[in-house]
Amino acid sequence: MKKPLFILISLLSFSFIWVGNNKRKTVNKEPKMMVSQNEDTIKVYKDTLIDENDVFSISNLKKYLKQINAPHPHIIYAIGKQESGYCSYLFKSHNNLFGMTRPNVRTNKSIQQGQKWAKFHHWTHSVDDFIMWTHWTTNGKVHNYTEQQFLRHIDNSYANHNGYSGVIKKHFNGFLD
């Protein structure tokens, strides 16, 4: 008599565990909405309207920044305008809009190793990499930053000097045009 009762309890336990595991899997179906150092979260940027078939233009850059829900897109646009003017040698040869150096400690989209400047397969990868940098340097909190907090962060972490944010502000209106 003990054997069938044990089997029944075992079967009930197994079905409880299976149902519990099944529920856990369905809860985590939401896509991750932030970029971090983990490879799997970079997928946020792969399914966009602007893609690798689109050549660079100011219009496409603005569309892309909006598509990927870039934090403070007017600031990111202004940094690219200040750094490369979208016509510099580094932009033309490396698809590097922001003058980014190749990072050694964080996930990035640079396609070359051992060089100072990051080189990207496509200009959208440069934008993705810059946003990955902002998430990495703010511990994923960049979307919660006010414009002033983000500008202060750019002064301290990107330009390494106060006043850079004042320099890029002259390009803000170009994003609205």
Protein Blocks (a to p, Z undefined) as FASTA:
>chain_A
ZZmmmmmmmmmmmmmmmmmmmmmmmmmmpccfbdcfbfklmmmmmmcfbdckbccdfklm
mmmmmmnopahkllmmmmmmmmnoopafklmmnopanopacdfkbccfbfbehiabdcdf
bfklmmmmmmmmmmmmnnopmmmpcfklmmmmmmmmmnopghjlmmmmmmmmmmmZZ
